[in-house]
Amino acid sequence: MLERGGFRRVLDAVADPDPRATLRAGITGGVHTFAAYRDVFRALVSMAALDPDAVGGAMQRSEERRAKGMMRLARRLARAGLLREGLTATQAADRLWVLTSFDAFDLLYSGRGRPANAVAGVLVDMAERAVLA
């Protein structure tokens, strides 16, 4: 099953009333979950790219949930007045979608050889600069 520490961090992050904390802890938890099962995620992502119905469409459903989660987070940030000036919630969700993807994680983790904590730091920093005021 998924790495409990990372997955638990994501669940706890979603429940945090501060959307900035949700952003930071959610990305960090996602990174640690990806890192714990990097090869499995790489295989699943690659299989889904070749055949969206592979593994019963599980990756497609997972990505749909992630997209909805990024939209919810972006709306929370907007309601709290935390988005960059001129940035819509939809634009923020698009940016968060990219930065929370397995591919964004893997470019740094496998491509650049960065440890999970460093990857989380880079992605959190990028997300904050991309969407927060």
Phi, psi and chi 1 to 4 in degrees:
 res  aa     phi    psi   chi1   chi2   chi3   chi4
   1 MET       -  177.2 -161.2   68.5 -154.4      -
   2 LEU   -66.1  149.0  -68.2  177.0      -      -
   3 GLU   -56.2  119.7 -173.3  -97.1  -31.5      -
   4 ARG   -64.6  -40.5  -75.5  -67.1 -177.2 -150.7
   5 GLY   -60.5  -49.2      -      -      -      -
   6 GLY   -66.6  -46.0      -      -      -      -
   7 PHE   -65.0  -41.0 -171.2   65.0      -      -
   8 ARG   -61.7  -39.9 -179.8   81.1 -107.6  156.0
   9 ARG   -60.2  -40.3  -75.7 -176.3 -163.5  179.6
  10 VAL   -64.7  -46.7  172.8      -      -      -
  11 LEU   -62.0  -43.6  -65.6  176.6      -      -
  12 ASP   -64.2  -38.7  -69.3  -15.1      -      -
  13 ALA   -62.5  -42.9      -      -      -      -
  14 VAL   -62.0  -33.8  170.5      -      -      -
  15 ALA   -80.3  -13.1      -      -      -      -
  16 ASP   -67.2  131.2 -164.3  -56.0      -      -
  17 PRO   -69.2  -19.2   19.2  -26.6      -      -
  18 ASP   -89.4  113.0  179.8   -6.3      -      -
  19 PRO   -63.9  -25.7   19.1  -27.2      -      -
  20 ARG   -66.8  -40.1  -70.3  168.3  -59.4 -162.8
  21 ALA   -66.5  -38.1      -      -      -      -
  22 THR   -59.8  -45.9  -62.7      -      -      -
  23 LEU   -58.5  -51.8  177.7  117.5      -      -
  24 ARG   -65.5  -52.0  -66.9  174.6 -172.7  131.6
  25 ALA   -72.0  -32.4      -      -      -      -
  26 GLY   -65.5  -44.9      -      -      -      -
  27 ILE   -64.2  -44.7  -70.0  172.2      -      -
  28 THR   -61.6  -44.6  -59.7      -      -      -
  29 GLY   -64.2  -40.5      -      -      -      -
  30 GLY   -62.2  -43.0      -      -      -      -
  31 VAL   -60.2  -45.3  162.7      -      -      -
  32 HIS   -69.0  -31.2  -75.0  -82.7      -      -
  33 THR   -67.6  -47.0  -59.2      -      -      -
  34 PHE   -58.7  -43.6  -74.5  150.2      -      -
  35 ALA   -64.6  -37.4      -      -      -      -
  36 ALA   -65.2  -29.8      -      -      -      -
  37 TYR  -132.7   43.3  -66.4   97.7      -      -
  38 ARG   -53.8  -49.2 -173.9  -96.0  170.4 -151.9
  39 ASP   -65.7  -36.6  -66.3  -19.2      -      -
  40 VAL   -65.6  -47.6  172.4      -      -      -
  41 PHE   -62.0  -41.0  -82.4  103.2      -      -
  42 ARG   -60.1  -44.2  170.9   46.8   61.7 -150.4
  43 ALA   -63.6  -44.7      -      -      -      -
  44 LEU   -65.6  -43.5  -68.6  171.4      -      -
  45 VAL   -63.3  -43.0  167.4      -      -      -
  46 SER   -66.4  -42.4  -63.8      -      -      -
  47 MET   -62.1  -42.8  -74.1  171.7   34.6      -
  48 ALA   -66.4  -31.9      -      -      -      -
  49 ALA   -67.8  -35.7      -      -      -      -
  50 LEU   -77.5  -37.1  -66.3  171.2      -      -
  51 ASP  -147.7  101.5  177.2    6.6      -      -
  52 PRO   -55.5  -23.0  -24.0   32.9      -      -
  53 ASP   -89.4   -0.3  -66.3  -34.0      -      -
  54 ALA   -57.6  150.7      -      -      -      -
  55 VAL    44.7   44.0  -88.2      -      -      -
  56 GLY    66.1   20.6      -      -      -      -
  57 GLY    74.6   15.6      -      -      -      -
  58 ALA   -60.1  -41.1      -      -      -      -
  59 MET   -68.6  -38.3  -72.5  -54.7  -66.8      -
  60 GLN   -61.8  -44.3 -176.6  176.5    1.0      -
  61 ARG   -64.4  -40.0  -73.2 -170.3  -56.1  -81.2
  62 SER   -62.2  -43.5  176.0      -      -      -
  63 GLU   -67.3  -35.0  -69.6  -62.7  -80.4      -
  64 GLU   -64.6  -41.7  -71.6  168.1    0.7      -
  65 ARG   -64.4  -40.7  -78.4 -169.1  -56.0  -86.8
  66 ARG   -64.2  -41.7 -173.1  168.6   66.0   82.1
  67 ALA   -61.1  -44.6      -      -      -      -
  68 LYS   -64.2  -40.1  -71.8  177.1 -176.1  175.5
  69 GLY   -63.1  -39.2      -      -      -      -
  70 MET   -68.3  -35.1  -66.1  -53.8  100.3      -
  71 MET   -67.3  -42.5 -168.3   68.3 -125.3      -
  72 ARG   -61.0  -44.5  -81.9 -168.6  -59.0  -86.2
  73 LEU   -63.6  -44.5  175.8   55.8      -      -
  74 ALA   -60.8  -39.9      -      -      -      -
  75 ARG   -66.1  -39.4  -73.1 -177.2  179.9  136.6
  76 ARG   -62.6  -44.0  -72.8  178.1   59.5 -157.7
  77 LEU   -61.8  -41.1  -68.6  164.5      -      -
  78 ALA   -64.5  -46.4      -      -      -      -
  79 ARG   -60.5  -32.5  -79.0 -167.3  -56.3  -88.7
  80 ALA   -83.8   -0.1      -      -      -      -
  81 GLY    70.8   29.4      -      -      -      -
  82 LEU  -102.8   -5.2  -64.1  170.7      -      -
  83 LEU   -77.6  151.3  -69.6 -176.9      -      -
  84 ARG   -54.3  147.9  -66.7  175.4   61.8   89.3
  85 GLU   -58.7  131.9 -173.6  175.8  -24.6      -
  86 GLY    83.8   -6.2      -      -      -      -
  87 LEU   -90.6  127.0 -170.7   69.8      -      -
  88 THR   -84.3  164.4   68.1      -      -      -
  89 ALA   -61.8  -37.8      -      -      -      -
  90 THR   -64.7  -42.4  -61.4      -      -      -
  91 GLN   -64.4  -41.3  -68.8  167.5  -35.4      -
  92 ALA   -63.0  -42.5      -      -      -      -
  93 ALA   -61.7  -39.3      -      -      -      -
  94 ASP   -61.9  -43.6  -72.6  -16.2      -      -
  95 ARG   -64.8  -44.0  -67.9  173.5 -175.7 -164.3
  96 LEU   -65.9  -35.4  -66.4  171.1      -      -
  97 TRP   -57.0  -47.2  164.8 -100.9      -      -
  98 VAL   -65.1  -46.3  169.6      -      -      -
  99 LEU   -73.1  -18.2  -67.3  168.9      -      -
 100 THR  -100.7    7.2   60.3      -      -      -
 101 SER   -75.9  156.9   68.6      -      -      -
 102 PHE   -59.5  -40.3  173.7   79.0      -      -
 103 ASP   -62.6  -41.1  -70.9  -38.0      -      -
 104 ALA   -60.9  -46.0      -      -      -      -
 105 PHE   -56.5  -51.0  153.9   79.3      -      -
 106 ASP   -70.2  -29.3 -156.0   39.3      -      -
 107 LEU   -59.3  -38.6  -77.0  169.0      -      -
 108 LEU   -83.3  -41.9  -67.7  165.4      -      -
 109 TYR   -71.5  -53.3 -172.5   76.8      -      -
 110 SER   -91.3  -44.2  -62.4      -      -      -
 111 GLY   -67.9  -38.5      -      -      -      -
 112 ARG  -108.3   -4.3  -58.3  -82.0  -66.8  161.3
 113 GLY    68.6   27.8      -      -      -      -
 114 ARG   -84.3  142.1  -57.4  -67.9 -170.3 -108.6
 115 PRO   -69.7  160.2   20.0  -26.0      -      -
 116 ALA   -54.7  -43.7      -      -      -      -
 117 ASN   -61.8  -38.4  -74.9  -26.0      -      -
 118 ALA   -68.4  -40.9      -      -      -      -
 119 VAL   -60.7  -46.3  171.8      -      -      -
 120 ALA   -59.0  -43.6      -      -      -      -
 121 GLY   -60.8  -44.6      -      -      -      -
 122 VAL   -64.2  -47.2  168.5      -      -      -
 123 LEU   -68.3  -37.1  -66.7  176.2      -      -
 124 VAL   -64.8  -45.1  166.0      -      -      -
 125 ASP   -60.4  -46.0 -179.7   63.9      -      -
 126 MET   -61.4  -43.1  -70.4  174.8   72.5      -
 127 ALA   -64.2  -44.9      -      -      -      -
 128 GLU   -61.6  -44.1  -71.0  178.9  -25.4      -
 129 ARG   -68.6  -31.3  -69.5  173.6 -172.2  -93.4
 130 ALA   -79.2  -29.3      -      -      -      -
 131 VAL  -123.6  -25.8  -57.6      -      -      -
 132 LEU   -89.1  147.9  -62.7 -177.6      -      -
 133 ALA   -67.0      -      -      -      -      -
